[in-house]
Amino acid sequence: MSPRRGTRDGDRGQTAIEFVGTVPLILLLVAAVWECVLIGYAFSLAGNAADEAARAGAVHGPRACATAAGEHVGAAWKLQVLCEERGDIFWSKVTLAVPVFYPGLNFGGIDGTGGAAMEKEAE
């Protein structure tokens, strides 16, 4: 029996085929958006950690710098901290590994820098 003219019997299963074809594209788009969110969050974390490290270093010295940078950053982000005095400014640079889909799978690095005026006691 052939389909009659004007009926849609010839299109049976078309929705299922379109669904199977578009699901991978949708999943790829979701993965790309998630990666962009993680990279943006890493930029935010690196900047905040660098500011906290510079502030703590300016007040309490270089030993407090690395400790302060790591207080608000989880271990999965693989934090690297560089602290130094440059004249009257205490400078810090924080590098976080760029996450791939979740913190723990990493490549590359995102840098955040911070500086704070040295707080010296009056003599």
N, C-alpha and C positions, 0 to 999 in steps of 0.2 A: 504494500500500500504506500503510495507516494503522498507527500504532504500536499494538501490543497492550497491553491493560490489564495493568499491573504491571511494564512495562519502563520504562527511563529514556531511551528514544530521543528523547523530546520535550525533554529537557534538554541536548541536544548544544550545545556552544559556551558554556554558561553560565559556566564557569570563566574562559574568555577574556574575556567581557564584564565579569565582576566584577574581573578583574585590571586591565583597561584603566580601569575606574572608580576603583579604589583607588590606582593608581600616582601620579596627581597629588597626592592627599592625603598620601601617604607622602613624596613629594618636598617638599611644602610644610612638613611637620612637620620634616624633616631640615634644611631651610633656616632655620626658626625656631630650632631648637636650636643650629645653627651660629652664628647671629647672637647668641644669648645667650652662647655661649662667647666670642665676640670682644669683646662688651661687658664681660664679667667680666674678661677678660684685660687690656682697656684700663684698667679700674679698678685692677687690680694694678700695671700698668706706671706709671700716673700717680702712685700713692701711693709706689712705690719711687723713682721719679725725683725726686719732691719731697723725700723724706727724704735722698737722696744729695746733692741740690743744697743743701739747708739745712746739712748737715754740712760740705760743702766750703766753703760761703760763710762759716760760722762760723770755720773754721780759716784759710782762705787769702784771704778777701775776696770781694766781689761778682763779680769777673771769673771766678772759678773756679766760681761757682754754675751758670751756664748750661751751661758745659762739662761739669760733672759730671752734670747732668740728662740731657744728650743721649748720654752714654756707653752706656747700657743700653737705649736706645730707638731703633728703626730709623727711617730717614728717611721711610718710608711712613706713619708715625703722625702726622706734622705737629705737631710739638712746639712749644708756646709756653711760655716761662718768665718769671716775674716774681720778682725777688729784692729784698729790702730788710731793713734793720736796724730793729728796733723795741725800743729800749732795749737790754737785755742778751740779746735773742733775735734770731737771724737767721732770717727767715721766707721761705719760698718757696712759690710757687703754680705748678703745672704743669697745662697744659691740653692734652689729646690729642683729636684729631678722632675721633668715633665711627665705626668702620668699618661699611660695608654689604657683607657677604659676604666681603670680603678687604680688608686695609689698602691704601688707595689710593683707593677709592670711599668718601668720607666725608660725614657730615652731623653737625651739632651738635658738642658737646664734652663731655668728661669732665674734671673738675677733681680734682687731688690737692694737698693742702697738707702742708707739713712745717715743722718748726721745730727749732732747735738752739741751745743756750746758746753765747754768744760766748766764744771762748777767747782771752783777752788775756794777754800776758806780764806777769809781775810786775815792778814797777819798783823 
